[in-house]
Structures are given as structure tokens and as C-alpha cells.
Amino acid sequence: MPLKDPEARKAYLRQYAQKNPAYARVKAWRNANPEKRLAQQLLYVEKHPDTVKAKAKRYRNKHLDAVREKDRLSAAAFRLANKQLIAERKAQYAKQNQAQINAAVARRKAAKIQRTPSWLTDDDLWMIEQAYDIASIRTKMLGFFWHVDHIVPLQGKKVSGLHVPMNLQVIPGAENCSKGNRYG
């Protein structure tokens, strides 16, 4: 049986199905008994969890881009359908982890102060303020969040930028969040 070529394999399996009446009976039984077939599949998964996991891992590795896109769409649909639930979970997390949030905010402020050079002029500081004003105005006008992004992150892994006007850009919040702490 030709395994390497997918088209040849499909053709071979079609011929096999036509020649063997048992194949048609099995297919008819599966179509007529979906509950029993599901029970069989679940029993197999229960008996052979390592085999099933290995097969799933091979499939994921082979179709990584498609799987990631499916996961991304699924997560986006969940967020869209469960906005209230997500807001409640965020509020609950913030309430339970106030110390960690305060520490992260303090680290961010300290990093920004540390990355703001002393040689900035009053005009440079005014331009930085204007970037934040523009982000605020766009948020109010367009109805979704805009952020002031550091093109070269302040705390990047490979390279760290400065808190200067030339390193700032006003971009949609979703784009900034997806960029994370990466350069580019």
C-alpha cells in the first residue's frame, strides 16, 4: 500500500472499499450507531492515553499553523461571547493579587524613570505628553483603546530602548498587547 503519496493512498483505499463488502457494512454500522461508535472511541482513549496523546502531538506539529489559527479563532469567539465572565475574572484576580499588581506597576514606573535620559529637553518632554494625549483622544473618538508604544521596548530581552519621543508611537491597544515586550 503506498503510504507516502496521499493521493495514491486515497485511491488505494477507495479500491479496497469497493472490493470488500465488509468495509461497506462497517461504514454503514458506524453511520447507524454514532453513540456506540463514540463509546468505542472513548474506551480506546481510556485504554491507550499515551498513544492518543502522541498522535495528537504529531498532528499538532504537522499542522501547527492551522491549529494555532483555530485556537486563536476559538479564543476570540470565547472572549466575544463571555465578556462579562472575563471582566469578573479579571476583577477577582485583581482583588486577590493586589500585591503582585502593585509590584508590577512599580517595576514598570521604575523602568520608565530609569530609561528616561536626563538630557531630554522641555520640548522632548512636551512631545512625550502629546503622544499620551493623542492616545487618549483617539480612544475617546474611535471607541477602542489606543496605547503609546515603545518601538524598542524599555525592558526587552535582547535590546532595551529609551523613554524618548523618537521611540514612541501611538497604536491600537490590541496591536500593542499582541506585540508584548518584543522589538519590531
Contact map, one row per residue, 1 for C-alpha under 8 A:
1110000010010000000000000000000000000000000000000000000000000000000000000000000000000000000000000000000000000000000000000000000000000000000000000000000000000000000000000000000000000000
1111100110010000000000000000000000000000000000000000000000000000000000000000000000000000000000000000000000000000000000000000000000000000000000000000000000000000000000000000000000000000
1111110110000000000000000000000000000000000000000000000000000000000000000000000000000000000000000000000000000000000000000000000000000000000000000000000000000000000000000000000000000000
0111110010000000000000000000000000000000000000000000000000000000000000000000000000000000000000000000000000000000000000000000000000000000000000000000000000000000000000000000000000000000
0111111110000000000000000000000000000000000000000000000000000000000000000000000000000000000000000000000000000000000000000000000000000000000000000000000000000000000000000000000000000000
0011111111000000000000000000000000000000000000000000000000000000000000000000000000000000000000000000000000000000000000000000000000000000000000000000000000000000000000000000000000000000
0000111111100000000000000000000000000000000000000000000000000000000000000000000000000000000000000000000000000000000000000000000000000000000000000000000000000000000000000000000000000000
0110111111110000000000000000000000000000000000000000000000000000000000000000000000000000000000000000000000000000000000000000000000000000000000000000000000000000000000000000000000000000
1111111111111000000000000000000000000000000000000000000000000000000000000000000000000000000000000000000000000000000000000000000000000000000000000000000000000000000000000000000000000000
0000011111111100000000000000000000000000000000000000000000000000000000000000000000000000000000000000000000000000000000000000000000000000000000000000000000000000000000000000000000000000
0000001111111110000000000000000000000000000000000000000000000000000000000000000000000000000000000000000000000000000000000000000000000000000000000000000000000000000000000000000000000000
1100000111111111000000000000000000000000000000000000000000000000000000000000000000000000000000000000000000000000000000000000000000000000000000000000000000000000000000000000000000000000
0000000011111111100000000000000000000000000000000000000000000000000000000000000000000000000000000000000000000000000000000000000000000000000000000000000000000000000000000000000000000000
0000000001111111110000000000000000000000000000000000000000000000000000000000000000000000000000000000000000000000000000000000000000000000000000000000000000000000000000000000000000000000
0000000000111111111000000000000000000000000000000000000000000000000000000000000000000000000000000000000000000000000000000000000000000000000000000000000000000000000000000000000000000000
0000000000011111111100000000000000000000000000000000000000000000000000000000000000000000000000000000000000000000000000000000000000000000000000000000000000000000000000000000000000000000
0000000000001111111110110000000000000000000000000000000000000000000000000000000000000000000000000000000000000000000000000000000000000000000000000000000000000000000000000000000000000000
0000000000000111111110000000000000000000000000000000000000000000000000000000000000000000000000000000000000000000000000000000000000000000000000000000000000000000000000000000000000000000
0000000000000011111110000000000000000000000000000000000000000000000000000000000000000000000000000000000000000000000000000000000000000000000000000000000000000000000000000000000000000000
0000000000000001111111110000000000000000000000000000000000000000000000000000000000000000000000000000000000000000000000000000000000000000000000000000000000000000000000000000000000000000
0000000000000000111111111000000000000000000000000000000000000000000000000000000000000000000000000000000000000000000000000000000000000000000000000000000000000000000000000000000000000000
0000000000000000000111111100000000000000000000000000000000000000000000000000000000000000000000000000000000000000000000000000000000000000000000000000000000000000000000000000000000000000
0000000000000000100111111110000000000000000000000000000000000000000000000000000000000000000000000000000000000000000000000000000000000000000000000000000000000000000000000000000000000000
0000000000000000100111111111000000000000000000000000000000000000000000000000000000000000000000000000000000000000000000000000000000000000000000000000000000000000000000000000000000000000
0000000000000000000011111111100000000000000000000000000000000000000000000000000000000000000000000000000000000000000000000000000000000000000000000000000000000000000000000000000000000000
0000000000000000000001111111110000000000000000000000000000000000000000000000000000000000000000000000000000000000000000000000000000000000000000000000000000000000000000000000000000000000
0000000000000000000000111111111000000000000000000000000000000000000000000000000000000000000000000000000000000000000000000000000000000000000000000000000000000000000000000000000000000000
0000000000000000000000011111111100000000000000000000000000000000000000000000000000000000000000000000000000000000000000000000000000000000000000000000000000000000000000000000000000000000
0000000000000000000000001111111110000000000000000000000000000000000000000000000000000000000000000000000000000000000000000000000000000000000000000000000000000000000000000000000000000000
0000000000000000000000000111111111001000000000000000000000000000000000000000000000000000000000000000000000000000000000000000000000000000000000000000000000000000000000000000000000000000
0000000000000000000000000011111111000000000000000000000000000000000000000000000000000000000000000000000000000000000000000000000000000000000000000000000000000000000000000000000000000000
0000000000000000000000000001111111000000000000000000000000000000000000000000000000000000000000000000000000000000000000000000000000000000000000000000000000000000000000000000000000000000
0000000000000000000000000000111111111000000000000000000000000000000000000000000000000000000000000000000000000000000000000000000000000000000000000000000000000000000000000000000000000000
0000000000000000000000000000011111111100000000000000000000000000000000000000000000000000000000000000000000000000000000000000000000000000000000000000000000000000000000000000000000000000
0000000000000000000000000000000011111110000000000000000000000000000000000000000000000000000000000000000000000000000000000000000000000000000000000000000000000000000000000000000000000000
0000000000000000000000000000000011111111000000000000000000000000000000000000000000000000000000000000000000000000000000000000000000000000000000000000000000000000000000000000000000000000
0000000000000000000000000000010011111111100000000000000000000000000000000000000000000000000000000000000000000000000000000000000000000000000000000000000000000000000000000000000000000000
0000000000000000000000000000000001111111110000000000000000000000000000000000000000000000000000000000000000000000000000000000000000000000000000000000000000000000000000000000000000000000
0000000000000000000000000000000000111111111000000000000000000000000000000000000000000000000000000000000000000000000000000000000000000000000000000000000000000000000000000000000000000000
0000000000000000000000000000000000011111111100000000000000000000000000000000000000000000000000000000000000000000000000000000000000000000000000000000000000000000000000000000000000000000
0000000000000000000000000000000000001111111110000000000000000000000000000000000000000000000000000000000000000000000000000000000000000000000000000000000000000000000000000000000000000000
0000000000000000000000000000000000000111111111000000000000000000000000000000000000000000000000000000000000000000000000000000000000000000000000000000000000000000000000000000000000000000
0000000000000000000000000000000000000011111111100000000000000000000000000000000000000000000000000000000000000000000000000000000000000000000000000000000000000000000000000000000000000000
0000000000000000000000000000000000000001111111110000000000000000000000000000000000000000000000000000000000000000000000000000000000000000000000000000000000000000000000000000000000000000
0000000000000000000000000000000000000000111111111001000000000000000000000000000000000000000000000000000000000000000000000000000000000000000000000000000000000000000000000000000000000000
0000000000000000000000000000000000000000011111111000000000000000000000000000000000000000000000000000000000000000000000000000000000000000000000000000000000000000000000000000000000000000
0000000000000000000000000000000000000000001111111000000000000000000000000000000000000000000000000000000000000000000000000000000000000000000000000000000000000000000000000000000000000000
0000000000000000000000000000000000000000000111111111000000000000000000000000000000000000000000000000000000000000000000000000000000000000000000000000000000000000000000000000000000000000
0000000000000000000000000000000000000000000011111111100000000000000000000000000000000000000000000000000000000000000000000000000000000000000000000000000000000000000000000000000000000000
0000000000000000000000000000000000000000000000011111110000000000000000000000000000000000000000000000000000000000000000000000000000000000000000000000000000000000000000000000000000000000
0000000000000000000000000000000000000000000000011111111000000000000000000000000000000000000000000000000000000000000000000000000000000000000000000000000000000000000000000000000000000000
0000000000000000000000000000000000000000000010011111111100000000000000000000000000000000000000000000000000000000000000000000000000000000000000000000000000000000000000000000000000000000
0000000000000000000000000000000000000000000000001111111110000000000000000000000000000000000000000000000000000000000000000000000000000000000000000000000000000000000000000000000000000000
0000000000000000000000000000000000000000000000000111111111000000000000000000000000000000000000000000000000000000000000000000000000000000000000000000000000000000000000000000000000000000
0000000000000000000000000000000000000000000000000011111111100000000000000000000000000000000000000000000000000000000000000000000000000000000000000000000000000000000000000000000000000000
0000000000000000000000000000000000000000000000000001111111110000000000000000000000000000000000000000000000000000000000000000000000000000000000000000000000000000000000000000000000000000
0000000000000000000000000000000000000000000000000000111111111000000000000000000000000000000000000000000000000000000000000000000000000000000000000000000000000000000000000000000000000000
0000000000000000000000000000000000000000000000000000011111111100000000000000000000000000000000000000000000000000000000000000000000000000000000000000000000000000000000000000000000000000
0000000000000000000000000000000000000000000000000000001111111110000000000000000000000000000000000000000000000000000000000000000000000000000000000000000000000000000000000000000000000000
0000000000000000000000000000000000000000000000000000000111111111001000000000000000000000000000000000000000000000000000000000000000000000000000000000000000000000000000000000000000000000
0000000000000000000000000000000000000000000000000000000011111111000000000000000000000000000000000000000000000000000000000000000000000000000000000000000000000000000000000000000000000000
0000000000000000000000000000000000000000000000000000000001111111000000000000000000000000000000000000000000000000000000000000000000000000000000000000000000000000000000000000000000000000
0000000000000000000000000000000000000000000000000000000000111111111000000000000000000000000000000000000000000000000000000000000000000000000000000000000000000000000000000000000000000000
0000000000000000000000000000000000000000000000000000000000011111111100000000000000000000000000000000000000000000000000000000000000000000000000000000000000000000000000000000000000000000
0000000000000000000000000000000000000000000000000000000000000011111110000000000000000000000000000000000000000000000000000000000000000000000000000000000000000000000000000000000000000000
0000000000000000000000000000000000000000000000000000000000000011111111000000000000000000000000000000000000000000000000000000000000000000000000000000000000000000000000000000000000000000
0000000000000000000000000000000000000000000000000000000000010011111111100000000000000000000000000000000000000000000000000000000000000000000000000000000000000000000000000000000000000000
0000000000000000000000000000000000000000000000000000000000000001111111110000000000000000000000000000000000000000000000000000000000000000000000000000000000000000000000000000000000000000
0000000000000000000000000000000000000000000000000000000000000000111111111000000000000000000000000000000000000000000000000000000000000000000000000000000000000000000000000000000000000000
0000000000000000000000000000000000000000000000000000000000000000011111111100000000000000000000000000000000000000000000000000000000000000000000000000000000000000000000000000000000000000
0000000000000000000000000000000000000000000000000000000000000000001111111110000000000000000000000000000000000000000000000000000000000000000000000000000000000000000000000000000000000000
0000000000000000000000000000000000000000000000000000000000000000000111111111000000000000000000000000000000000000000000000000000000000000000000000000000000000000000000000000000000000000
0000000000000000000000000000000000000000000000000000000000000000000011111111100000000000000000000000000000000000000000000000000000000000000000000000000000000000000000000000000000000000
0000000000000000000000000000000000000000000000000000000000000000000001111111110000000000000000000000000000000000000000000000000000000000000000000000000000000000000000000000000000000000
0000000000000000000000000000000000000000000000000000000000000000000000111111111000000000000000000000000000000000000000000000000000000000000000000000000000000000000000000000000000000000
0000000000000000000000000000000000000000000000000000000000000000000000011111111100000000000000000000000000000000000000000000000000000000000000000000000000000000000000000000000000000000
0000000000000000000000000000000000000000000000000000000000000000000000001111111110000000000000000000000000000000000000000000000000000000000000000000000000000000000000000000000000000000
0000000000000000000000000000000000000000000000000000000000000000000000000111111111000000000000000000000000000000000000000000000000000000000000000000000000000000000000000000000000000000
0000000000000000000000000000000000000000000000000000000000000000000000000011111111100100000000000000000000000000000000000000000000000000000000000000000000000000000000000000000000000000
0000000000000000000000000000000000000000000000000000000000000000000000000001111111100000000000000000000000000000000000000000000000000000000000000000000000000000000000000000000000000000
0000000000000000000000000000000000000000000000000000000000000000000000000000111111100000000000000000000000000000000000000000000000000000000000000000000000000000000000000000000000000000
0000000000000000000000000000000000000000000000000000000000000000000000000000011111111100000000000000000000000000000000000000000000000000000000000000000000000000000000000000000000000000
0000000000000000000000000000000000000000000000000000000000000000000000000000001111111110000000000000000000000000000000000000000000000000000000000000000000000000000000000000000000000000
0000000000000000000000000000000000000000000000000000000000000000000000000000000001111111000000000000000000000000000000000000000000000000000000000000000000000000000000000000000000000000
0000000000000000000000000000000000000000000000000000000000000000000000000000000001111111100000000000000000000000000000000000000000000000000000000000000000000000000000000000000000000000
0000000000000000000000000000000000000000000000000000000000000000000000000000001001111111110000000000000000000000000000000000000000000000000000000000000000000000000000000000000000000000
0000000000000000000000000000000000000000000000000000000000000000000000000000000000111111111000000000000000000000000000000000000000000000000000000000000000000000000000000000000000000000
0000000000000000000000000000000000000000000000000000000000000000000000000000000000011111111100000000000000000000000000000000000000000000000000000000000000000000000000000000000000000000
0000000000000000000000000000000000000000000000000000000000000000000000000000000000001111111110000000000000000000000000000000000000000000000000000000000000000000000000000000000000000000
0000000000000000000000000000000000000000000000000000000000000000000000000000000000000111111111000000000000000000000000000000000000000000000000000000000000000000000000000000000000000000
0000000000000000000000000000000000000000000000000000000000000000000000000000000000000011111111100000000000000000000000000000000000000000000000000000000000000000000000000000000000000000
0000000000000000000000000000000000000000000000000000000000000000000000000000000000000001111111110000000000000000000000000000000000000000000000000000000000000000000000000000000000000000
0000000000000000000000000000000000000000000000000000000000000000000000000000000000000000111111111000000000000000000000000000000000000000000000000000000000000000000000000000000000000000
0000000000000000000000000000000000000000000000000000000000000000000000000000000000000000011111111100100000000000000000000000000000000000000000000000000000000000000000000000000000000000
0000000000000000000000000000000000000000000000000000000000000000000000000000000000000000001111111100000000000000000000000000000000000000000000000000000000000000000000000000000000000000
0000000000000000000000000000000000000000000000000000000000000000000000000000000000000000000111111100000000000000000000000000000000000000000000000000000000000000000000000000000000000000
0000000000000000000000000000000000000000000000000000000000000000000000000000000000000000000011111111100000000000000000000000000000000000000000000000000000000000000000000000000000000000
0000000000000000000000000000000000000000000000000000000000000000000000000000000000000000000001111111110000000000000000000000000000000000000000000000000000000000000000000000000000000000
0000000000000000000000000000000000000000000000000000000000000000000000000000000000000000000000001111111000000000000000000000000000000000000000000000000000000000000000000000000000000000
0000000000000000000000000000000000000000000000000000000000000000000000000000000000000000000000001111111100000000000000000000000000000000000000000000000000000000000000000000000000000000
0000000000000000000000000000000000000000000000000000000000000000000000000000000000000000000001001111111110000000000000000000000000000000000000000000000000000000000000000000000000000000
0000000000000000000000000000000000000000000000000000000000000000000000000000000000000000000000000111111111000000000000000000000000000000000000000000000000000000000000000000000000000000
0000000000000000000000000000000000000000000000000000000000000000000000000000000000000000000000000011111111100000000000000000000000000000000000000000000000000000000000000000000000000000
0000000000000000000000000000000000000000000000000000000000000000000000000000000000000000000000000001111111110000000000000000000000000000000000000000000000000000000000000000000000000000
0000000000000000000000000000000000000000000000000000000000000000000000000000000000000000000000000000111111111000000000000000000000000000000000000000000000000000000000000000000000000000
0000000000000000000000000000000000000000000000000000000000000000000000000000000000000000000000000000011111111100000000000000000000000000000000000000000000000000000000000000000000000000
0000000000000000000000000000000000000000000000000000000000000000000000000000000000000000000000000000001111111110000000000000000000000000000000000000000000000000000000000000000000000000
0000000000000000000000000000000000000000000000000000000000000000000000000000000000000000000000000000000111111111000000000000000000000000000000000000000000000000000000000000000000000000
0000000000000000000000000000000000000000000000000000000000000000000000000000000000000000000000000000000011111111100000000000000000000000000000000000000000000000000000000000000000000000
0000000000000000000000000000000000000000000000000000000000000000000000000000000000000000000000000000000001111111110000000000000000000000000000000000000000000000000000000000000000000000
0000000000000000000000000000000000000000000000000000000000000000000000000000000000000000000000000000000000111111111000000000000000000000000000000000000001100000000000000000000000000000
0000000000000000000000000000000000000000000000000000000000000000000000000000000000000000000000000000000000011111111100000000000000000000000000000000000001000000001000000000000000000000
0000000000000000000000000000000000000000000000000000000000000000000000000000000000000000000000000000000000001111111100000000000000000000000000000000000000000000000000000000000000000000
0000000000000000000000000000000000000000000000000000000000000000000000000000000000000000000000000000000000000111111110000000000000000000000000000000000000000000000000000000000000000000
0000000000000000000000000000000000000000000000000000000000000000000000000000000000000000000000000000000000000011111110000000000000000000000000000000000001000000111000000000000000000000
0000000000000000000000000000000000000000000000000000000000000000000000000000000000000000000000000000000000000001111111010000000000000000000000000000000000000000011100000000000000000000
0000000000000000000000000000000000000000000000000000000000000000000000000000000000000000000000000000000000000000011111110000000000000000000000000000000000000000011100000000000000000000
0000000000000000000000000000000000000000000000000000000000000000000000000000000000000000000000000000000000000000000111110000000000000000000000000000000000000000000000000000000000000000
0000000000000000000000000000000000000000000000000000000000000000000000000000000000000000000000000000000000000000000011111000000000000000000000000000000000000000000000000000000000000000
0000000000000000000000000000000000000000000000000000000000000000000000000000000000000000000000000000000000000000000111111111100000000000000000000000000000000000000100000000000000000000
0000000000000000000000000000000000000000000000000000000000000000000000000000000000000000000000000000000000000000000000111111100000000000000000000000000000000000000000000000000000000000
0000000000000000000000000000000000000000000000000000000000000000000000000000000000000000000000000000000000000000000000011111110000000000000000000000000000000000000000000000000000000000
0000000000000000000000000000000000000000000000000000000000000000000000000000000000000000000000000000000000000000000000011111111000000000000000000000000000000000000000000000000000000000
0000000000000000000000000000000000000000000000000000000000000000000000000000000000000000000000000000000000000000000000011111111100000000000000000000000000000000000110000000000000000000
0000000000000000000000000000000000000000000000000000000000000000000000000000000000000000000000000000000000000000000000011111111110000000000000000000000000000000000010000000000000000000
0000000000000000000000000000000000000000000000000000000000000000000000000000000000000000000000000000000000000000000000000111111111000000000000000000000000000000000000000000000000000000
0000000000000000000000000000000000000000000000000000000000000000000000000000000000000000000000000000000000000000000000000011111111100000000000000000000000000000000010000000000000000000
0000000000000000000000000000000000000000000000000000000000000000000000000000000000000000000000000000000000000000000000000001111111110000000000000000000000000000000110010000000000000000
0000000000000000000000000000000000000000000000000000000000000000000000000000000000000000000000000000000000000000000000000000111111111000000000000000000000000000000000000000000000000000
0000000000000000000000000000000000000000000000000000000000000000000000000000000000000000000000000000000000000000000000000000011111111100000000000000000000000000000000000000000000000000
0000000000000000000000000000000000000000000000000000000000000000000000000000000000000000000000000000000000000000000000000000001111111110000000000001000000000000000000011100000000000000
0000000000000000000000000000000000000000000000000000000000000000000000000000000000000000000000000000000000000000000000000000000111111111000000000011000000000000000000000100000000000000
0000000000000000000000000000000000000000000000000000000000000000000000000000000000000000000000000000000000000000000000000000000011111111100000000000000000000000000000000000000000000000
0000000000000000000000000000000000000000000000000000000000000000000000000000000000000000000000000000000000000000000000000000000001111111110000000000000000000000000000000100000000000000
0000000000000000000000000000000000000000000000000000000000000000000000000000000000000000000000000000000000000000000000000000000000111111111000001111000000000000000000000110000000000000
0000000000000000000000000000000000000000000000000000000000000000000000000000000000000000000000000000000000000000000000000000000000011111111100000100000000000000000000000000000000000000
0000000000000000000000000000000000000000000000000000000000000000000000000000000000000000000000000000000000000000000000000000000000001111111110000000000000000000000000000000000000000000
0000000000000000000000000000000000000000000000000000000000000000000000000000000000000000000000000000000000000000000000000000000000000111111111101100000000000000000000000000000000000000
0000000000000000000000000000000000000000000000000000000000000000000000000000000000000000000000000000000000000000000000000000000000000011111111111100000000000000000000000000000000000000
0000000000000000000000000000000000000000000000000000000000000000000000000000000000000000000000000000000000000000000000000000000000000001111111110000000000000000000000000000000000000000
0000000000000000000000000000000000000000000000000000000000000000000000000000000000000000000000000000000000000000000000000000000000000000111111100000000000000000000000000000000000000000
0000000000000000000000000000000000000000000000000000000000000000000000000000000000000000000000000000000000000000000000000000000000000000011111110000000000000000000000000000000000000000
0000000000000000000000000000000000000000000000000000000000000000000000000000000000000000000000000000000000000000000000000000000000000000011111111000000000000000000000000000000000000000
0000000000000000000000000000000000000000000000000000000000000000000000000000000000000000000000000000000000000000000000000000000000000000001101111100000000000000000000000001100000000000
0000000000000000000000000000000000000000000000000000000000000000000000000000000000000000000000000000000000000000000000000000000000000010011000111110000000000000000000000001110000000000
0000000000000000000000000000000000000000000000000000000000000000000000000000000000000000000000000000000000000000000000000000000000000011011000011111000000000000000000000111100000000000
0000000000000000000000000000000000000000000000000000000000000000000000000000000000000000000000000000000000000000000000000000000000010010000000001111100000000000000000000111100100000000
0000000000000000000000000000000000000000000000000000000000000000000000000000000000000000000000000000000000000000000000000000000000110010000000000111110000000000000000011110000000000000
0000000000000000000000000000000000000000000000000000000000000000000000000000000000000000000000000000000000000000000000000000000000000000000000000011111000000000000000011110000100000000
0000000000000000000000000000000000000000000000000000000000000000000000000000000000000000000000000000000000000000000000000000000000000000000000000001111111000000101000111000000000000000
0000000000000000000000000000000000000000000000000000000000000000000000000000000000000000000000000000000000000000000000000000000000000000000000000000111110000000100000111000000000000011
0000000000000000000000000000000000000000000000000000000000000000000000000000000000000000000000000000000000000000000000000000000000000000000000000000011111010011110000100000000000000111
0000000000000000000000000000000000000000000000000000000000000000000000000000000000000000000000000000000000000000000000000000000000000000000000000000011111110011110000000000000000001110
0000000000000000000000000000000000000000000000000000000000000000000000000000000000000000000000000000000000000011001000000000000000000000000000000000010111110001111000000000000000000000
0000000000000000000000000000000000000000000000000000000000000000000000000000000000000000000000000000000000000010000000000000000000000000000000000000000011111011100000000000000000001000
0000000000000000000000000000000000000000000000000000000000000000000000000000000000000000000000000000000000000000000000000000000000000000000000000000000111111111100000000000000000001110
0000000000000000000000000000000000000000000000000000000000000000000000000000000000000000000000000000000000000000000000000000000000000000000000000000000000111111000000000000000000000100
0000000000000000000000000000000000000000000000000000000000000000000000000000000000000000000000000000000000000000000000000000000000000000000000000000000000011111000000000000000000000000
0000000000000000000000000000000000000000000000000000000000000000000000000000000000000000000000000000000000000000000000000000000000000000000000000000000110111111100000000000000000000010
0000000000000000000000000000000000000000000000000000000000000000000000000000000000000000000000000000000000000000000000000000000000000000000000000000000111111111110000000000000000000000
0000000000000000000000000000000000000000000000000000000000000000000000000000000000000000000000000000000000000000001000000000000000000000000000000000011111110011111000100000000000000000
0000000000000000000000000000000000000000000000000000000000000000000000000000000000000000000000000000000000000000001110000000000000000000000000000000000111000001111100100000000000000000
0000000000000000000000000000000000000000000000000000000000000000000000000000000000000000000000000000000000000001001110000000000000000000000000000000010001000000111110110000000000000000
0000000000000000000000000000000000000000000000000000000000000000000000000000000000000000000000000000000000000000000110010001000100000000000000000000000000000000011111110000000000000000
0000000000000000000000000000000000000000000000000000000000000000000000000000000000000000000000000000000000000000000000000001101100000000000000000000000000000000001111110000000000000000
0000000000000000000000000000000000000000000000000000000000000000000000000000000000000000000000000000000000000000000000000000000000000000000000000000000000000000000111110000000000000000
0000000000000000000000000000000000000000000000000000000000000000000000000000000000000000000000000000000000000000000000000000000000000000000000000000011100000000111111111000000000000000
0000000000000000000000000000000000000000000000000000000000000000000000000000000000000000000000000000000000000000000000000000000100100000000000000001111000000000001111111100000000000000
0000000000000000000000000000000000000000000000000000000000000000000000000000000000000000000000000000000000000000000000000000000000100000000000000001111000000000000000111110000000000000
0000000000000000000000000000000000000000000000000000000000000000000000000000000000000000000000000000000000000000000000000000000000110110000000000111100000000000000000011111000000000000
0000000000000000000000000000000000000000000000000000000000000000000000000000000000000000000000000000000000000000000000000000000000000010000000000111100000000000000000001111101100000000
0000000000000000000000000000000000000000000000000000000000000000000000000000000000000000000000000000000000000000000000000000000000000000000000011110000000000000000000000111111100000000
0000000000000000000000000000000000000000000000000000000000000000000000000000000000000000000000000000000000000000000000000000000000000000000000011110000000000000000000000011111110000000
0000000000000000000000000000000000000000000000000000000000000000000000000000000000000000000000000000000000000000000000000000000000000000000000001000000000000000000000000001111111000000
0000000000000000000000000000000000000000000000000000000000000000000000000000000000000000000000000000000000000000000000000000000000000000000000000000000000000000000000000011111111100000
0000000000000000000000000000000000000000000000000000000000000000000000000000000000000000000000000000000000000000000000000000000000000000000000000010100000000000000000000011111111110000
0000000000000000000000000000000000000000000000000000000000000000000000000000000000000000000000000000000000000000000000000000000000000000000000000000000000000000000000000000111111110000
0000000000000000000000000000000000000000000000000000000000000000000000000000000000000000000000000000000000000000000000000000000000000000000000000000000000000000000000000000011111110000
0000000000000000000000000000000000000000000000000000000000000000000000000000000000000000000000000000000000000000000000000000000000000000000000000000000000000000000000000000001111111111
0000000000000000000000000000000000000000000000000000000000000000000000000000000000000000000000000000000000000000000000000000000000000000000000000000000000000000000000000000000111111100
0000000000000000000000000000000000000000000000000000000000000000000000000000000000000000000000000000000000000000000000000000000000000000000000000000000010110000000000000000000000111110
0000000000000000000000000000000000000000000000000000000000000000000000000000000000000000000000000000000000000000000000000000000000000000000000000000000110011000000000000000000000111111
0000000000000000000000000000000000000000000000000000000000000000000000000000000000000000000000000000000000000000000000000000000000000000000000000000001110010010000000000000000000101111
0000000000000000000000000000000000000000000000000000000000000000000000000000000000000000000000000000000000000000000000000000000000000000000000000000001100000000000000000000000000100111
